Amino acid sequence: MSTGSVALLDAASLYFRSYFALPESMTAQDGTPVNAVRGFADTVARILTDRRPSRLVACLDADWRPQFRVDALPSYKAHRVAEEVGAGADVEEVPDTLSPQVPIILDLLDAAGLAVAEAPGFEADDVIGTLTARETTDAVEVITGDRDLFQLVRAAPTPASVIYVGKGWAKADVLDPAGVAERYGVPAERAGAAYADMAMLRGDPSDGLPGVAGIGEKTAAKLITQFGTFEALVEAARAESPELPVKTRTRLNEAAEYLAAAPTVVRVAEDAPVTLSGSDDVPAGAADEPRVRELAERWNLGGSATRLLDALAAYRV
C-alpha cells in the first residue's frame, strides 16, 4: 500500500553522495566505475520501500549555474566552473569518473519506469520548487542532501517536508515546518520561507554567497524572527530603524548590493518550465524488467538492481 505522497528526488545530490560514499573499485567489466549508479539505485530502492510514495520524480539540473543567477551575483558557484562556455552553460567541475555514470543512471530510471524532470535554464532545486508549488493533492517529500531545500517545507496547501540525507539514508532526518523551526530558531508558521531569509543573511561559501559580514546563522534567525521577513529587515536597515543596533544597520547597509541580488539567487523558482519524461506514478513492477536486468548485467550492478526491482515489485501488492 502506497502512502499517497509524491517523492521529489534531488538526483544530482543523491548520486554525488553515492559516488563519494562508495569505492571506485565497484566497476563494470570494462572498468567503468559504477559506484554512483549502485548507490543511487540502492537509495531509490530504500525510498520506495521505506517511504512508499505513490508518485516519484527524479529531478535533474538542466543548468547547474543558471544565467539569471549569475547575472544577479557573478560569484554564484564561480569556483566550481571547470570551463566557461560563451554561448551556453558553463561546465561544472565534477570527478572524471562520475560523469560517465550519469547516463547509466538515466537509462536505469527509464527502464524502471520512474519519471525524470528538468527545466531548461534552471537547476534541480527549481524543478523541485516548481513541482512542490504545483502540488495541491498529495503530501510532498523532498529527498536531498542539500539544506537549501529546507525552504520548501510547508503545512499547506498540502504538507511538504524534506528528508535530509546528508549523512546517508540510514541517518536521514525528516524535517517538517516544526523541525526546521526547532533546528534553526525561525518561526514555525513560515519556517520554509524564514529559512531562505536566514540563509541569505548567513551566506554560503560553497555556493559563492558572501552573506552579510558579521551576521551568522543564529543572529540571522533572530533578525528574521524579529522583523518577520527578509524584505522588512532590509527596509528597516535602510530606514535606520532604532529597532536595529547601529552596528547591525551598518553591516546590512554595507551589504546592500549583495542583499538586492540574494533573493534571486537563494530562493528557488516556483514557475520553471518543467517537463516530465512520463507519468510520475510509481509503477507496479519495473516498466521494462528485461532491460533493467540487461543494464545490471552490462554494468555489473549486482544486488543494487535486484533491490530496485524488488522494491517496485512490492507495489503489485
C-alpha positions as CSV (number, residue, x, y, z in Angstrom):
1,M,0.0,0.0,0.0
2,S,1.4,3.4,-1.0
3,T,1.2,6.4,1.2
4,G,-0.4,8.9,-1.3
5,S,2.7,11.1,-1.2
6,V,4.9,12.4,-4.0
7,A,8.7,11.9,-3.6
8,L,10.8,14.5,-5.4
9,L,14.4,13.4,-5.6
10,D,17.3,15.8,-5.9
11,A,19.0,13.4,-8.2
12,A,22.4,15.0,-8.5
13,S,22.7,15.5,-4.8
14,L,21.9,11.8,-4.3
15,Y,24.3,10.4,-6.9
16,F,27.1,12.8,-5.8
17,R,26.8,11.4,-2.3
18,S,26.7,7.8,-3.5
19,Y,29.8,8.5,-5.6
20,F,31.8,9.7,-2.6
21,A,30.3,7.1,-0.1
22,L,31.2,4.0,-2.2
23,P,34.6,2.9,-3.5
24,E,35.5,3.3,-7.1
25,S,36.6,-0.3,-7.1
26,M,32.9,-1.0,-7.9
27,T,33.3,-1.3,-11.7
28,A,31.7,-2.9,-14.8
29,Q,33.5,-5.5,-16.8
30,D,35.1,-2.8,-19.0
31,G,36.5,-1.0,-15.9
32,T,33.8,1.8,-15.8
33,P,33.2,2.8,-12.2
34,V,29.6,2.3,-11.2
35,N,29.7,3.2,-7.5
36,A,27.4,6.2,-8.0
37,V,25.0,4.1,-10.1
38,R,24.8,1.3,-7.5
39,G,24.5,3.8,-4.6
40,F,21.8,5.7,-6.3
41,A,19.8,2.6,-7.2
42,D,20.0,1.4,-3.6
43,T,18.8,4.8,-2.4
44,V,15.8,4.8,-4.7
45,A,15.0,1.3,-3.6
46,R,15.1,2.4,0.1
47,I,12.9,5.3,-0.7
48,L,10.3,3.1,-2.4
49,T,10.5,0.5,0.4
50,D,10.6,2.8,3.5
51,R,8.5,5.8,2.3
52,R,6.1,4.0,-0.1
53,P,5.3,7.1,-2.2
54,S,2.5,6.9,-4.8
55,R,4.5,9.1,-7.2
56,L,8.2,9.8,-7.7
57,V,10.2,12.2,-9.8
58,A,14.0,12.3,-10.1
59,C,14.7,16.0,-10.6
60,L,17.7,17.0,-12.7
61,D,19.9,20.0,-13.3
62,A,19.4,21.2,-16.9
63,D,21.7,24.1,-15.9
64,W,23.7,23.8,-12.7
65,R,24.6,27.5,-12.8
66,P,21.7,29.4,-14.4
67,Q,22.5,32.6,-16.2
68,F,19.8,34.6,-14.3
69,R,21.5,33.8,-11.0
70,V,25.0,34.6,-12.4
71,D,23.6,37.9,-13.8
72,A,22.4,38.7,-10.3
73,L,25.5,37.6,-8.5
74,P,28.6,36.8,-10.6
75,S,30.2,34.9,-7.7
76,Y,27.5,32.3,-7.7
77,K,29.2,28.9,-7.9
78,A,32.0,30.6,-9.8
79,H,34.7,28.4,-8.0
80,R,33.1,25.3,-9.4
81,V,33.4,26.3,-13.1
82,A,35.7,23.9,-15.0
83,E,35.2,25.5,-18.4
84,E,33.5,28.7,-19.4
85,V,31.2,28.4,-22.4
86,G,30.4,31.7,-24.0
87,A,27.1,30.9,-25.6
88,G,26.0,28.0,-23.4
89,A,26.0,26.7,-19.9
90,D,29.4,26.6,-18.1
91,V,30.8,23.2,-17.5
92,E,30.8,22.1,-13.8
93,E,33.9,20.6,-12.3
94,V,33.0,17.0,-11.4
95,P,35.1,14.0,-10.8
96,D,36.2,12.4,-14.1
97,T,34.8,9.0,-13.1
98,L,31.4,10.3,-12.1
99,S,30.3,11.9,-15.4
100,P,30.2,8.6,-17.4
101,Q,27.9,7.2,-14.7
102,V,25.1,9.7,-15.1
103,P,23.8,8.3,-18.5
104,I,23.7,4.9,-16.9
105,I,21.6,6.2,-14.0
106,L,19.2,7.8,-16.5
107,D,18.9,4.6,-18.5
108,L,18.2,2.7,-15.3
109,L,15.4,5.1,-14.3
110,D,13.9,4.9,-17.8
111,A,13.9,1.1,-17.7
112,A,12.4,1.1,-14.3
113,G,9.6,3.4,-15.4
114,L,10.4,6.2,-13.0
115,A,9.9,9.7,-14.1
116,V,12.6,12.3,-14.5
117,A,12.1,16.1,-14.8
118,E,14.1,19.1,-15.7
119,A,13.6,22.7,-16.9
120,P,15.9,24.4,-19.5
121,G,17.9,27.1,-17.8
122,F,17.1,26.0,-14.3
123,E,18.6,23.9,-11.5
124,A,17.1,20.8,-10.0
125,D,16.2,22.9,-6.9
126,D,14.0,25.0,-9.2
127,V,12.3,21.9,-10.7
128,I,11.6,20.6,-7.1
129,G,10.4,24.1,-6.1
130,T,8.0,24.3,-9.1
131,L,6.6,20.8,-8.6
132,T,6.1,21.5,-4.9
133,A,4.3,24.8,-5.7
134,R,2.1,23.0,-8.2
135,E,1.1,20.2,-5.8
136,T,-2.4,20.5,-4.4
137,T,-3.3,16.9,-3.9
138,D,-0.6,14.8,-2.2
139,A,1.9,15.4,0.5
140,V,5.4,16.2,-0.8
141,E,8.6,14.6,0.4
142,V,11.8,16.2,-1.0
143,I,14.8,13.9,-0.7
144,T,18.1,15.7,-0.8
145,G,21.5,16.2,0.8
146,D,21.2,19.9,0.2
147,R,20.0,22.1,3.1
148,D,18.9,24.9,0.6
149,L,15.7,22.9,0.0
150,F,14.6,23.3,3.7
151,Q,13.0,26.5,2.3
152,L,10.3,24.3,0.8
153,V,8.8,22.9,4.0
154,R,5.2,24.0,4.5
155,A,2.0,23.0,6.1
156,A,-0.4,24.0,3.4
157,P,-2.0,23.7,0.8
158,T,-0.5,20.2,1.1
159,P,2.2,19.4,3.6
160,A,5.8,19.4,2.3
161,S,8.7,18.0,4.2
162,V,12.4,17.4,3.5
163,I,14.1,14.1,4.0
164,Y,17.7,15.2,4.5
165,V,20.2,12.5,3.7
166,G,23.5,14.4,4.2
167,K,24.7,11.6,6.5
168,G,23.2,8.8,4.4
169,W,19.7,7.2,4.2
170,A,20.2,5.3,7.5
171,K,20.7,8.6,9.3
172,A,18.1,10.6,7.4
173,D,16.3,13.4,9.1
174,V,12.7,14.1,8.2
175,L,12.1,17.8,8.7
176,D,8.6,19.5,8.6
177,P,8.0,23.1,9.5
178,A,8.2,22.4,13.2
179,G,11.5,20.5,12.7
180,V,13.1,23.4,10.7
181,A,11.8,25.9,13.3
182,E,13.3,23.9,16.1
183,R,16.7,23.4,14.4
184,Y,17.2,26.9,13.2
185,G,15.2,29.1,15.6
186,V,12.9,30.5,12.9
187,P,9.1,30.9,13.2
188,A,7.2,27.6,12.6
189,E,4.3,29.3,10.8
190,R,6.7,30.3,7.9
191,A,9.6,28.0,8.6
192,G,10.5,27.3,5.0
193,A,10.4,31.0,3.8
194,A,12.2,32.0,7.0
195,Y,14.9,29.5,6.4
196,A,15.6,31.1,3.0
197,D,15.6,34.5,4.5
198,M,18.1,33.4,7.2
199,A,20.2,31.7,4.5
200,M,20.5,34.9,2.5
201,L,21.9,36.8,5.5
202,R,24.2,33.9,6.6
203,G,25.5,33.2,3.1
204,D,27.1,30.0,1.9
205,P,30.7,30.0,0.7
206,S,30.2,26.6,-1.0
207,D,27.8,28.4,-3.4
208,G,29.8,31.7,-3.6
209,L,27.3,33.6,-1.4
210,P,29.2,36.0,0.8
211,G,26.3,36.7,3.2
212,V,26.4,39.8,5.5
213,A,29.7,40.2,7.3
214,G,29.4,39.6,11.0
215,I,25.9,38.1,10.8
216,G,26.0,34.3,11.4
217,E,23.2,31.8,11.5
218,K,21.9,32.5,15.0
219,T,21.9,36.3,14.6
220,A,20.2,35.9,11.1
221,A,17.5,33.7,12.6
222,K,16.8,36.3,15.4
223,L,16.6,39.1,13.0
224,I,14.2,37.3,10.7
225,T,12.1,36.3,13.7
226,Q,12.1,39.9,14.9
227,F,11.2,41.6,11.6
228,G,9.1,38.9,10.0
229,T,10.7,38.8,6.6
230,F,13.9,39.5,4.8
231,E,12.4,42.4,2.9
232,A,11.1,44.0,6.1
233,L,14.6,43.7,7.7
234,V,16.3,45.2,4.7
235,E,13.9,48.1,4.7
236,A,14.3,48.7,8.4
237,A,18.1,48.9,7.9
238,R,17.7,51.3,5.0
239,A,15.3,53.5,7.1
240,E,17.8,53.4,10.0
241,S,15.2,51.9,12.3
242,P,16.0,52.3,16.0
243,E,14.9,48.7,16.5
244,L,18.2,47.7,14.9
245,P,21.5,48.2,16.7
246,V,23.7,50.7,14.8
247,K,26.4,48.1,14.1
248,T,23.8,45.7,12.6
249,R,22.2,48.5,10.5
250,T,25.7,49.4,9.2
251,R,26.5,45.8,8.3
252,L,23.2,45.4,6.4
253,N,23.5,48.7,4.5
254,E,27.1,48.0,3.6
255,A,25.9,44.7,2.1
256,A,23.1,46.4,0.2
257,E,24.3,45.3,-3.3
258,Y,24.5,41.7,-2.2
259,L,21.2,41.8,-0.4
260,A,19.5,43.1,-3.6
261,A,20.7,40.1,-5.5
262,A,20.3,37.4,-2.8
263,P,16.6,36.7,-3.2
264,T,17.0,35.9,-7.0
265,V,19.9,33.6,-6.2
266,V,18.8,31.8,-3.0
267,R,15.0,31.4,-3.4
268,V,14.1,28.5,-5.6
269,A,11.9,29.2,-8.6
270,E,8.3,28.2,-8.5
271,D,7.5,28.8,-12.1
272,A,10.2,26.9,-14.0
273,P,9.1,25.3,-17.4
274,V,9.3,21.8,-16.0
275,T,8.9,18.8,-18.4
276,L,8.5,15.2,-17.2
277,S,9.7,12.2,-19.1
278,G,6.4,10.4,-18.5
279,S,3.9,9.5,-15.7
280,D,5.2,10.2,-12.2
281,D,3.1,7.3,-10.8
282,V,5.3,4.6,-9.3
283,P,4.8,1.5,-11.5
284,A,3.6,-1.8,-10.0
285,G,6.8,-3.5,-11.2
286,A,9.6,-2.2,-13.5
287,A,8.3,-0.9,-16.8
288,D,10.9,-2.9,-18.7
289,E,12.3,-5.6,-16.3
290,P,14.3,-7.4,-19.0
291,R,16.1,-4.1,-19.8
292,V,16.8,-3.4,-16.2
293,R,18.4,-6.9,-16.0
294,E,20.4,-6.3,-19.2
295,L,21.7,-3.0,-17.7
296,A,22.5,-4.8,-14.5
297,E,24.5,-7.4,-16.4
298,R,26.2,-4.9,-18.6
299,W,27.2,-2.6,-15.8
300,N,27.7,-5.1,-13.0
301,L,25.0,-3.6,-10.8
302,G,24.5,-6.8,-8.8
303,G,22.3,-6.6,-5.8
304,S,21.5,-2.9,-6.3
305,A,19.5,-3.6,-9.4
306,T,17.8,-6.6,-7.8
307,R,16.8,-4.5,-4.8
308,L,15.3,-1.8,-7.1
309,L,13.3,-4.5,-9.0
310,D,12.1,-6.0,-5.7
311,A,11.1,-2.6,-4.4
312,L,9.0,-1.9,-7.5
313,A,7.5,-5.4,-7.5
314,A,6.2,-4.8,-4.0
315,Y,3.9,-2.2,-5.4
316,R,1.9,-5.0,-7.0
317,V,0.6,-6.0,-3.6
